[in-house]
Amino acid sequence: MARPTIAQDSKLFIAALRKLGSSAGNGALRDALGWSETRYWKVHASLFEAEKIAKGRGRGGSVALV
């Protein structure tokens, strides 16, 4: 089975974030996706650089749709 691309993972990330209400804690979102930390943070960084998400505050940090 081929590994998902960043584009595919980005779509899953955004969909999961929308399902959680357009903003969520990083831990909760990663758990909802069932991803490793490495995979989560790679996609998170890509979406942040593309200005699709914004970083927020919180104990483990949070993320919100732009």
Phi and psi restraints in degrees (range 20) as a CNS / XPLOR table:
assign (resid 1 and name C) (resid 2 and name N)
       (resid 2 and name CA) (resid 2 and name C) 1.0 -74.2 20.0 2
assign (resid 2 and name N) (resid 2 and name CA)
       (resid 2 and name C) (resid 3 and name N) 1.0 146.7 20.0 2
assign (resid 2 and name C) (resid 3 and name N)
       (resid 3 and name CA) (resid 3 and name C) 1.0 -69.6 20.0 2
assign (resid 3 and name N) (resid 3 and name CA)
       (resid 3 and name C) (resid 4 and name N) 1.0 142.8 20.0 2
assign (resid 3 and name C) (resid 4 and name N)
       (resid 4 and name CA) (resid 4 and name C) 1.0 -65.7 20.0 2
assign (resid 4 and name N) (resid 4 and name CA)
       (resid 4 and name C) (resid 5 and name N) 1.0 148.8 20.0 2
assign (resid 4 and name C) (resid 5 and name N)
       (resid 5 and name CA) (resid 5 and name C) 1.0 -81.5 20.0 2
assign (resid 5 and name N) (resid 5 and name CA)
       (resid 5 and name C) (resid 6 and name N) 1.0 166.9 20.0 2
assign (resid 5 and name C) (resid 6 and name N)
       (resid 6 and name CA) (resid 6 and name C) 1.0 -59.6 20.0 2
assign (resid 6 and name N) (resid 6 and name CA)
       (resid 6 and name C) (resid 7 and name N) 1.0 -39.1 20.0 2
assign (resid 6 and name C) (resid 7 and name N)
       (resid 7 and name CA) (resid 7 and name C) 1.0 -62.8 20.0 2
assign (resid 7 and name N) (resid 7 and name CA)
       (resid 7 and name C) (resid 8 and name N) 1.0 -42.9 20.0 2
assign (resid 7 and name C) (resid 8 and name N)
       (resid 8 and name CA) (resid 8 and name C) 1.0 -65.8 20.0 2
assign (resid 8 and name N) (resid 8 and name CA)
       (resid 8 and name C) (resid 9 and name N) 1.0 -45.3 20.0 2
assign (resid 8 and name C) (resid 9 and name N)
       (resid 9 and name CA) (resid 9 and name C) 1.0 -64.1 20.0 2
assign (resid 9 and name N) (resid 9 and name CA)
       (resid 9 and name C) (resid 10 and name N) 1.0 -36.0 20.0 2
assign (resid 9 and name C) (resid 10 and name N)
       (resid 10 and name CA) (resid 10 and name C) 1.0 -62.0 20.0 2
assign (resid 10 and name N) (resid 10 and name CA)
       (resid 10 and name C) (resid 11 and name N) 1.0 -41.1 20.0 2
assign (resid 10 and name C) (resid 11 and name N)
       (resid 11 and name CA) (resid 11 and name C) 1.0 -63.6 20.0 2
assign (resid 11 and name N) (resid 11 and name CA)
       (resid 11 and name C) (resid 12 and name N) 1.0 -41.6 20.0 2
assign (resid 11 and name C) (resid 12 and name N)
       (resid 12 and name CA) (resid 12 and name C) 1.0 -64.8 20.0 2
assign (resid 12 and name N) (resid 12 and name CA)
       (resid 12 and name C) (resid 13 and name N) 1.0 -41.3 20.0 2
assign (resid 12 and name C) (resid 13 and name N)
       (resid 13 and name CA) (resid 13 and name C) 1.0 -59.9 20.0 2
assign (resid 13 and name N) (resid 13 and name CA)
       (resid 13 and name C) (resid 14 and name N) 1.0 -50.8 20.0 2
assign (resid 13 and name C) (resid 14 and name N)
       (resid 14 and name CA) (resid 14 and name C) 1.0 -63.0 20.0 2
assign (resid 14 and name N) (resid 14 and name CA)
       (resid 14 and name C) (resid 15 and name N) 1.0 -42.3 20.0 2
assign (resid 14 and name C) (resid 15 and name N)
       (resid 15 and name CA) (resid 15 and name C) 1.0 -62.7 20.0 2
assign (resid 15 and name N) (resid 15 and name CA)
       (resid 15 and name C) (resid 16 and name N) 1.0 -43.0 20.0 2
assign (resid 15 and name C) (resid 16 and name N)
       (resid 16 and name CA) (resid 16 and name C) 1.0 -66.4 20.0 2
assign (resid 16 and name N) (resid 16 and name CA)
       (resid 16 and name C) (resid 17 and name N) 1.0 -38.4 20.0 2
assign (resid 16 and name C) (resid 17 and name N)
       (resid 17 and name CA) (resid 17 and name C) 1.0 -64.9 20.0 2
assign (resid 17 and name N) (resid 17 and name CA)
       (resid 17 and name C) (resid 18 and name N) 1.0 -42.4 20.0 2
assign (resid 17 and name C) (resid 18 and name N)
       (resid 18 and name CA) (resid 18 and name C) 1.0 -62.0 20.0 2
assign (resid 18 and name N) (resid 18 and name CA)
       (resid 18 and name C) (resid 19 and name N) 1.0 -40.9 20.0 2
assign (resid 18 and name C) (resid 19 and name N)
       (resid 19 and name CA) (resid 19 and name C) 1.0 -62.8 20.0 2
assign (resid 19 and name N) (resid 19 and name CA)
       (resid 19 and name C) (resid 20 and name N) 1.0 -34.1 20.0 2
assign (resid 19 and name C) (resid 20 and name N)
       (resid 20 and name CA) (resid 20 and name C) 1.0 -82.5 20.0 2
assign (resid 20 and name N) (resid 20 and name CA)
       (resid 20 and name C) (resid 21 and name N) 1.0 -4.9 20.0 2
assign (resid 20 and name C) (resid 21 and name N)
       (resid 21 and name CA) (resid 21 and name C) 1.0 110.8 20.0 2
assign (resid 21 and name N) (resid 21 and name CA)
       (resid 21 and name C) (resid 22 and name N) 1.0 24.3 20.0 2
assign (resid 21 and name C) (resid 22 and name N)
       (resid 22 and name CA) (resid 22 and name C) 1.0 76.5 20.0 2
assign (resid 22 and name N) (resid 22 and name CA)
       (resid 22 and name C) (resid 23 and name N) 1.0 -9.0 20.0 2
assign (resid 22 and name C) (resid 23 and name N)
       (resid 23 and name CA) (resid 23 and name C) 1.0 -149.5 20.0 2
assign (resid 23 and name N) (resid 23 and name CA)
       (resid 23 and name C) (resid 24 and name N) 1.0 146.6 20.0 2
assign (resid 23 and name C) (resid 24 and name N)
       (resid 24 and name CA) (resid 24 and name C) 1.0 -162.5 20.0 2
assign (resid 24 and name N) (resid 24 and name CA)
       (resid 24 and name C) (resid 25 and name N) 1.0 159.7 20.0 2
assign (resid 24 and name C) (resid 25 and name N)
       (resid 25 and name CA) (resid 25 and name C) 1.0 -70.6 20.0 2
assign (resid 25 and name N) (resid 25 and name CA)
       (resid 25 and name C) (resid 26 and name N) 1.0 149.0 20.0 2
assign (resid 25 and name C) (resid 26 and name N)
       (resid 26 and name CA) (resid 26 and name C) 1.0 -59.9 20.0 2
assign (resid 26 and name N) (resid 26 and name CA)
       (resid 26 and name C) (resid 27 and name N) 1.0 -41.9 20.0 2
assign (resid 26 and name C) (resid 27 and name N)
       (resid 27 and name CA) (resid 27 and name C) 1.0 -63.2 20.0 2
assign (resid 27 and name N) (resid 27 and name CA)
       (resid 27 and name C) (resid 28 and name N) 1.0 -44.6 20.0 2
assign (resid 27 and name C) (resid 28 and name N)
       (resid 28 and name CA) (resid 28 and name C) 1.0 -64.5 20.0 2
assign (resid 28 and name N) (resid 28 and name CA)
       (resid 28 and name C) (resid 29 and name N) 1.0 -41.4 20.0 2
assign (resid 28 and name C) (resid 29 and name N)
       (resid 29 and name CA) (resid 29 and name C) 1.0 -68.1 20.0 2
assign (resid 29 and name N) (resid 29 and name CA)
       (resid 29 and name C) (resid 30 and name N) 1.0 -43.0 20.0 2
assign (resid 29 and name C) (resid 30 and name N)
       (resid 30 and name CA) (resid 30 and name C) 1.0 -62.5 20.0 2
assign (resid 30 and name N) (resid 30 and name CA)
       (resid 30 and name C) (resid 31 and name N) 1.0 -41.1 20.0 2
assign (resid 30 and name C) (resid 31 and name N)
       (resid 31 and name CA) (resid 31 and name C) 1.0 -63.7 20.0 2
assign (resid 31 and name N) (resid 31 and name CA)
       (resid 31 and name C) (resid 32 and name N) 1.0 -41.8 20.0 2
assign (resid 31 and name C) (resid 32 and name N)
       (resid 32 and name CA) (resid 32 and name C) 1.0 -61.8 20.0 2
assign (resid 32 and name N) (resid 32 and name CA)
       (resid 32 and name C) (resid 33 and name N) 1.0 -36.4 20.0 2
assign (resid 32 and name C) (resid 33 and name N)
       (resid 33 and name CA) (resid 33 and name C) 1.0 -78.9 20.0 2
assign (resid 33 and name N) (resid 33 and name CA)
       (resid 33 and name C) (resid 34 and name N) 1.0 -27.2 20.0 2
assign (resid 33 and name C) (resid 34 and name N)
       (resid 34 and name CA) (resid 34 and name C) 1.0 73.0 20.0 2
assign (resid 34 and name N) (resid 34 and name CA)
       (resid 34 and name C) (resid 35 and name N) 1.0 30.8 20.0 2
assign (resid 34 and name C) (resid 35 and name N)
       (resid 35 and name CA) (resid 35 and name C) 1.0 -99.0 20.0 2
assign (resid 35 and name N) (resid 35 and name CA)
       (resid 35 and name C) (resid 36 and name N) 1.0 158.4 20.0 2
assign (resid 35 and name C) (resid 36 and name N)
       (resid 36 and name CA) (resid 36 and name C) 1.0 -71.2 20.0 2
assign (resid 36 and name N) (resid 36 and name CA)
       (resid 36 and name C) (resid 37 and name N) 1.0 162.3 20.0 2
assign (resid 36 and name C) (resid 37 and name N)
       (resid 37 and name CA) (resid 37 and name C) 1.0 -61.7 20.0 2
assign (resid 37 and name N) (resid 37 and name CA)
       (resid 37 and name C) (resid 38 and name N) 1.0 -40.0 20.0 2
assign (resid 37 and name C) (resid 38 and name N)
       (resid 38 and name CA) (resid 38 and name C) 1.0 -60.1 20.0 2
assign (resid 38 and name N) (resid 38 and name CA)
       (resid 38 and name C) (resid 39 and name N) 1.0 -48.7 20.0 2
assign (resid 38 and name C) (resid 39 and name N)
       (resid 39 and name CA) (resid 39 and name C) 1.0 -63.7 20.0 2
assign (resid 39 and name N) (resid 39 and name CA)
       (resid 39 and name C) (resid 40 and name N) 1.0 -44.9 20.0 2
assign (resid 39 and name C) (resid 40 and name N)
       (resid 40 and name CA) (resid 40 and name C) 1.0 -58.7 20.0 2
assign (resid 40 and name N) (resid 40 and name CA)
       (resid 40 and name C) (resid 41 and name N) 1.0 -51.4 20.0 2
assign (resid 40 and name C) (resid 41 and name N)
       (resid 41 and name CA) (resid 41 and name C) 1.0 -70.0 20.0 2
assign (resid 41 and name N) (resid 41 and name CA)
       (resid 41 and name C) (resid 42 and name N) 1.0 -28.3 20.0 2
assign (resid 41 and name C) (resid 42 and name N)
       (resid 42 and name CA) (resid 42 and name C) 1.0 -64.9 20.0 2
assign (resid 42 and name N) (resid 42 and name CA)
       (resid 42 and name C) (resid 43 and name N) 1.0 -46.2 20.0 2
assign (resid 42 and name C) (resid 43 and name N)
       (resid 43 and name CA) (resid 43 and name C) 1.0 -70.4 20.0 2
assign (resid 43 and name N) (resid 43 and name CA)
       (resid 43 and name C) (resid 44 and name N) 1.0 -40.5 20.0 2
assign (resid 43 and name C) (resid 44 and name N)
       (resid 44 and name CA) (resid 44 and name C) 1.0 -56.1 20.0 2
assign (resid 44 and name N) (resid 44 and name CA)
       (resid 44 and name C) (resid 45 and name N) 1.0 -48.7 20.0 2
assign (resid 44 and name C) (resid 45 and name N)
       (resid 45 and name CA) (resid 45 and name C) 1.0 -61.8 20.0 2
assign (resid 45 and name N) (resid 45 and name CA)
       (resid 45 and name C) (resid 46 and name N) 1.0 -41.3 20.0 2
assign (resid 45 and name C) (resid 46 and name N)
       (resid 46 and name CA) (resid 46 and name C) 1.0 -63.0 20.0 2
assign (resid 46 and name N) (resid 46 and name CA)
       (resid 46 and name C) (resid 47 and name N) 1.0 -45.4 20.0 2
assign (resid 46 and name C) (resid 47 and name N)
       (resid 47 and name CA) (resid 47 and name C) 1.0 -69.2 20.0 2
assign (resid 47 and name N) (resid 47 and name CA)
       (resid 47 and name C) (resid 48 and name N) 1.0 -35.4 20.0 2
assign (resid 47 and name C) (resid 48 and name N)
       (resid 48 and name CA) (resid 48 and name C) 1.0 -65.7 20.0 2
assign (resid 48 and name N) (resid 48 and name CA)
       (resid 48 and name C) (resid 49 and name N) 1.0 -44.9 20.0 2
assign (resid 48 and name C) (resid 49 and name N)
       (resid 49 and name CA) (resid 49 and name C) 1.0 -62.9 20.0 2
assign (resid 49 and name N) (resid 49 and name CA)
       (resid 49 and name C) (resid 50 and name N) 1.0 -33.0 20.0 2
assign (resid 49 and name C) (resid 50 and name N)
       (resid 50 and name CA) (resid 50 and name C) 1.0 -83.4 20.0 2
assign (resid 50 and name N) (resid 50 and name CA)
       (resid 50 and name C) (resid 51 and name N) 1.0 2.0 20.0 2
assign (resid 50 and name C) (resid 51 and name N)
       (resid 51 and name CA) (resid 51 and name C) 1.0 60.1 20.0 2
assign (resid 51 and name N) (resid 51 and name CA)
       (resid 51 and name C) (resid 52 and name N) 1.0 34.8 20.0 2
assign (resid 51 and name C) (resid 52 and name N)
       (resid 52 and name CA) (resid 52 and name C) 1.0 -91.4 20.0 2
assign (resid 52 and name N) (resid 52 and name CA)
       (resid 52 and name C) (resid 53 and name N) 1.0 -24.7 20.0 2
assign (resid 52 and name C) (resid 53 and name N)
       (resid 53 and name CA) (resid 53 and name C) 1.0 -132.1 20.0 2
assign (resid 53 and name N) (resid 53 and name CA)
       (resid 53 and name C) (resid 54 and name N) 1.0 159.9 20.0 2
assign (resid 53 and name C) (resid 54 and name N)
       (resid 54 and name CA) (resid 54 and name C) 1.0 -122.4 20.0 2
assign (resid 54 and name N) (resid 54 and name CA)
       (resid 54 and name C) (resid 55 and name N) 1.0 146.6 20.0 2
assign (resid 54 and name C) (resid 55 and name N)
       (resid 55 and name CA) (resid 55 and name C) 1.0 -83.4 20.0 2
assign (resid 55 and name N) (resid 55 and name CA)
       (resid 55 and name C) (resid 56 and name N) 1.0 145.9 20.0 2
assign (resid 55 and name C) (resid 56 and name N)
       (resid 56 and name CA) (resid 56 and name C) 1.0 -126.9 20.0 2
assign (resid 56 and name N) (resid 56 and name CA)
       (resid 56 and name C) (resid 57 and name N) 1.0 -170.8 20.0 2
assign (resid 56 and name C) (resid 57 and name N)
       (resid 57 and name CA) (resid 57 and name C) 1.0 -97.3 20.0 2
assign (resid 57 and name N) (resid 57 and name CA)
       (resid 57 and name C) (resid 58 and name N) 1.0 179.2 20.0 2
assign (resid 57 and name C) (resid 58 and name N)
       (resid 58 and name CA) (resid 58 and name C) 1.0 131.2 20.0 2
assign (resid 58 and name N) (resid 58 and name CA)
       (resid 58 and name C) (resid 59 and name N) 1.0 168.9 20.0 2
assign (resid 58 and name C) (resid 59 and name N)
       (resid 59 and name CA) (resid 59 and name C) 1.0 -58.7 20.0 2
assign (resid 59 and name N) (resid 59 and name CA)
       (resid 59 and name C) (resid 60 and name N) 1.0 -46.1 20.0 2
assign (resid 59 and name C) (resid 60 and name N)
       (resid 60 and name CA) (resid 60 and name C) 1.0 -106.2 20.0 2
assign (resid 60 and name N) (resid 60 and name CA)
       (resid 60 and name C) (resid 61 and name N) 1.0 10.9 20.0 2
assign (resid 60 and name C) (resid 61 and name N)
       (resid 61 and name CA) (resid 61 and name C) 1.0 80.6 20.0 2
assign (resid 61 and name N) (resid 61 and name CA)
       (resid 61 and name C) (resid 62 and name N) 1.0 164.0 20.0 2
assign (resid 61 and name C) (resid 62 and name N)
       (resid 62 and name CA) (resid 62 and name C) 1.0 -142.0 20.0 2
assign (resid 62 and name N) (resid 62 and name CA)
       (resid 62 and name C) (resid 63 and name N) 1.0 173.5 20.0 2
assign (resid 62 and name C) (resid 63 and name N)
       (resid 63 and name CA) (resid 63 and name C) 1.0 -142.2 20.0 2
assign (resid 63 and name N) (resid 63 and name CA)
       (resid 63 and name C) (resid 64 and name N) 1.0 146.9 20.0 2
assign (resid 63 and name C) (resid 64 and name N)
       (resid 64 and name CA) (resid 64 and name C) 1.0 -141.1 20.0 2
assign (resid 64 and name N) (resid 64 and name CA)
       (resid 64 and name C) (resid 65 and name N) 1.0 152.5 20.0 2
assign (resid 64 and name C) (resid 65 and name N)
       (resid 65 and name CA) (resid 65 and name C) 1.0 -69.9 20.0 2
assign (resid 65 and name N) (resid 65 and name CA)
       (resid 65 and name C) (resid 66 and name N) 1.0 143.7 20.0 2
